[in-house]
């Protein structure tokens, strides 16, 4: 294979794909102006389609450049475990019984907050969703936490008529908090998982070096958003309660969720569990809602495309990281993660030899701190977009507005990691 020409072509295609993510709203506008070709414009306006679409272009490019066998060999060597896992965990975590038990727990905690602080139910639930659910990401993985939080916020906030400030402000805080919320353990956040084995980082190590800082930043971000938007939040209608779901059904779903999480790195096992889960929900439909298969497939397609495109960016990313001091690595990683997946970034950084502990901590800290700035910055972000984007103008999430909204919570994360 001619690596120079292939990698250069891959980087050009990757740059176009990144630019495309900022233009999805434009394609949705074109769909309205040109109904004859509305299907094509709607397709290109789906943010989850972007990287899968351009990954296909890359594979075609490799096929024409070096032959079909080279293209097939290139795909055979890619690891698609993460896209498959996010696909599986979204379906299970987004099921009705899981959302039911999560909502019940948050309502109990909310009632306690209301009594202690004498606040309305909506701000209490809003704060808890943005503060507690991201921390669950360190146990049930960030993808599952994102799915749960997005559905909870959909029912609490997004289904009402919201201002753009509330729409994007909530999304920015959610993305940043999920990105840093998985750092309390060594297995839940993709950018941590990429380096944990290589650098021999245990969960105790992660909690010692990132846990307290992450918790403080998450709390401040959630509190700040709640104070800023509490007047716009609408309390749930009094007297409305969820239809009760039998404990045994909830328990079965929790066991399926646990099984997918435990075997997160073994696609044969977690896909088998997923198929079993789908069969179970089909056999016992009374306490189920339609599974989010379409949304999960789109997110899996997006992440698979990111795997294909991101795998050929090491030729320029790795040398840049290798020449940086720890402070430069932190801010460099924070900036670079906005245009490439933070897991790919930390993986490439782990290949740099003879690095100090300060370098390693700075690389992971910068990567997770910047994980909310764009859709592609952190693997779970597309899951949140898939669930919530229909509530945004033209069903498209503006990449620019998301970046602006995520800046304040990102700055809080930076200060927590750099000063504490």
N, C-alpha and C positions, 0 to 999 in steps of 0.2 A: 504494500500500500504506500502511496506517496503521501506521507503524513503532512508535509508542508502545505500542499495545495488543498488537501481534505480539511485540515484544521483551520486554514485561512477561510475557506468557503464556509465551514461550520460556524466560525465566529461572525462572519457577515450575516449569515442566516439568523444566528442567535440575536444579533443586534436588531435585525428587522423584526423579529418576534417580540423583543422587549418594546420596541417602538409601537408595534401593533397593540400591545396591552393598553397603551395610553390612548388608543384611537377607537376602542370598541364602541363608545358612545356615538362617534361620528358615523360608523357603519349602521347603527340603529336608526340614526336620522336619515341616512340614505334609503333605508328600507321603507320609510314612510313617504319619501319623495319619489321613489321609483318602485311602485308596486309590482311592475312586470318582473323585476329581478329581486323582489323582497326576500325570497328564500335564501339566496346567496348572501345578501347583506346581513340578514339575521344570523346566518351561520358564522360569518366573519365577526359579528358583533357579540358572539358568545365568548366571554373571556376564558371559559374552560376549554374552548376549542383551539385557542391560539397556539399553544406550544405543541399540541398534537399535530396540528395542521402543518406547522413549519418543520416539525420533526420528519413528517412524511416527505416534505420538499428536500430535506437533507439526505434522506435515504435514497431518493430518486437521483439527487446530485452525485452521491457516492456511486450509485449503480452506473450512471453514465460516465463517470470519471474513471473508475477502476473496475467496473464490471459487477454483474448481479451477485456473483459469489462473494465478492468483497463486502457488498452491502449486507448480505445475509449473515456473513461471519461477524460483521460489526454489531448487528442486532443480537446475535447469539451470545455475545460477550457482555451485554448490558444486564444489570441486576434490576429487575422490576419488582422486587419484594415490597418496597415502600409503597408504590402506587397500588399494588394489590391489597396491601394491608389497610391503607386508607379507604379503599373501596369497601372492604369487608367491615371495618369498624364503624364507618358511617351508617351502613345499613342496620347494624345491630344497635348502636347507640342512639339512632334516630327512631327506634321503634316506640310504640305508644306506651308499653309498660315501663320502659326505662325513663321516658320523659315524665310519666306519672309519678314514679317514686322520687325522681329528682325534684319535681315541683313540690311534692308533699314535704320533703325535707327542707326546702327553701322556705316554704310557708311557715313551718314550725320555727325556724330561725328568725324569720321576719317578724313573727308575733312577739318573740322575745325582744327584738330590737325596738319594736313599736312601744312596748311597755317601758323599757329602760329609757329610751330617748324621746318618747312621745312624738314620733313622726308617722307620716302616712304609710300605708302598706306599699304603694308603688315605689317610692324612693328606697324603702328598705329592701324590697325584692331586687330592685335595680342594682343597688350596691352589692348585695350578696351574690348576685349572678356574675358581676364583673370581678368580685374579689375572691369568692370561694371556688367557683367552677374552674378558673385557670389553674389553681393549685391542685385540683384533682388531676390535672394533666400529668403530674409527676407520678401518679399511681395508675391511671387508666389510659395513659398516653395523651399527647396533645391533640391528636386527631379526634379522639373520642370526646375530650373536653370541649373542643371547638364545636363539634356537632351538637352536644348538649346545650352549650351556652347560646349558640345561634338559634336553636329552636325556642329556648326559654325567652330570649330577647325578642324573637319574632312575635310571640304571644303577648309579651308585656309591653313592648314598645312599637315594633315595626308595623303591626297590623292596624295601628291607629294612624291618622293623618299627622305626619311629623314634619318639622322644619328640616331643612338640609343640614343645619348645624347639629341637630339631634341625630339624624341619620348617619352622618359621617363621623361625628364626634364619638358616638357609641362604638362604631365599627373600628375606629382608630385605637381606642382604648382596649377593645376586645382583642384585636390582633396583637398589640404589644404585650398585653398581660398573658395571653396564651403562649406567646413566644418565650417569655421569661419564666412562666409558671411551670414549665417542665424541667427546670434545672435543679430541682431538689433531689432528684435521683439520677442514675447513670443510664437509664434505659428508655425514658419516655420522650425526650426531645431529640428529633433527628440529628441536629448538629452536635449534640453531646454523644449520641450513640456512635457517630462516625469515628470518634477519637477515644472513647472510653477504654476499649480493649487495647489499642495501640499504646496509649499512655498509662494504662493500668489505673484508671480513675474509678473508684468505688462510689456507691451512693453516699457513704459517709463523707468521702472527699468532696463530692458535689455539694452536699448540704453545708459543709463547713465553709467552702469558698464562695458559694453562690446563694445558698438557701435563705439566709436572713436578709441579704440585700434584695433578693427577688421578692420576698414577702413584703418588705417595706415599700418597694416601688409599686407593687400591685395594689396594696392598700391605699397608697396616696393617689394613684391613678383612678381607682374606683371611687374614692371619696371625692376627688376633684370633679369627676364627671357627674356624680350624684348632686353635689352642691350646685354645679353649673346648670343642670337640666331638670332639677326636681320639680320646678313649676310646670314643666311641659309633660310630666309623666302622669298618666291617667290610672287611677286606682281601679282594680278589678271590681266588677259590679257586685254589690253586696248580695249575698245569698246564693251566688253561683258557685257550684262545686263540681269538681271532676267526677265523672262516673267511676265508682269504685272498681278496682281490678283485684281479683283474688290474689292473696299473697303467694300462692303456689305458682301462678302465672308470672308474677314479678320475679320470683326466685329463679324460675327457669330462664328468664331473659338475662338476669344477672349472671347466671352460670355460663350462658352462651357468651356474654360480654367478657367474663373472666377468661374463658377458654381462648377467645381470639387474642386477648392481651398477652396471656401466658405464652402462646405460640406465635407471637408477633414476628419472629424471625424465621418461621418455618411455613412458607406459603402452602405447602401441601396440606398441612394440618389445619391452618386457619381457614383455608378455602373449603375444606371438608366440613369444618364446624359451621361455616356460613351456609353451605348447602343444607346441612341438617337443620339449621335455624329457619331457613326459608320453608323447608318442609314442615317444620313444627308450626309456624305461623299460618300455613295453608291448612293444616289439619285442625287447628283451633282458632278460627277467625273471629270469634265473638268479641274478644278483647284486643283486637289488633286494628291498626289503621294501615292504609297502603304503604308499603315499604318504599323508601326513597331510592329506588334502583336507578332511575334516570340521573338524578343528581350525583349519586355515587359513581356511576359510570363516567359521567363528564369529568368529575374531579380526578378519577383514576387515569383518564385519557390525558388530561392536562399534565399530571405528574409524570406519566410515562414519557410524554413529549419532552418534559424538562430533563428527565434522565438521559434521553438520547442526545439532546442538544448540549446539555451541561457537561457531558462526559468528554467533550473535545475542547473545553476551554482552559485546560490546565496549562497549555503552552504559554499563555500570557498571565494567568492568575498566579501560578506557583512562583515564577521569578519575582513578581511584584511583592508577594508576601515575604519571600526569602531575604529581601534587602531592607526590611523594615525593622525599626526598634519596637519594643513592646507597646509603647504609647502610640506609635504610628500604626502598628498592627491593629490595635483596638479601633481606632477611628477609620483606618483603611478597611477593616472587615465590616464595620458598620455601614460604610458607604457602598462597598462592593456587594453586600448582601441584598441591597435594594435592587440590584440588576441581575442577581443570580441566586439560586437557592442556597440558604445558609448551611445546609448539610453538605452540599457539594464544596462549599468554601472551606469548611473546617476539615473535610477529608483531604483536600489539596494541601491545606496547611500542615496536616499531620505527616505529609510526605517530605516536608522540609527537615533535613537532618540537623542534629546538634542544636536543638532549640532549648531555651531555658524555660523554667516553670512560668516565669512572668510572661514570656511570649505565648505560651499555651493558654494561660488564663485570659490574656488580652484577646487572643483570637476567638475563643469561645464567647467571652463576654461581649465583644463587639458584634459577633454574628447573631447572638440571641437578642441583644438590645435593638438591633436594626431590623428584627424579624417582622415588624408590623408596618413598615414603610410602604411596601408594595404587595400586590397579590402574590408575586413569585418569591418573595423574600423568605417565606416559611411554608413548609409543605402543607400544614393544615389550613392556611388562609383560603385556598380555593374552595374548601368545604364550607366555610362560612359564607363566602360569596355565593355559592350555589344555592344555599338555603335562603339568603336574605335579599339577593339582588332584585327580585321581582318587586320589592317595595321601594326601589329607588327610581328616580325619573328615567323614563324610557327603558326601564329594566336593565340599566347599565350603571355600573359603579365607576365614577370618574376616578382615574388613577391619580390625577393632580389633586383633587379634593381629598382623596384618601391619604395621600402623602402629607398634605397640610394638616389634616386632622390627627395623624399619627405622630407628628413632630413633638407636641407637648409631652405625651406619655413616654415617648422615646427619650426626650431630654431628662425626664425623671429617672428612667432606667440608667441612663449614662451617669447621672450624678450618684445614684445608689452604688453602682459598680466601681466608680472611680474615687469616690470620697469616703465610703464606709469601710 
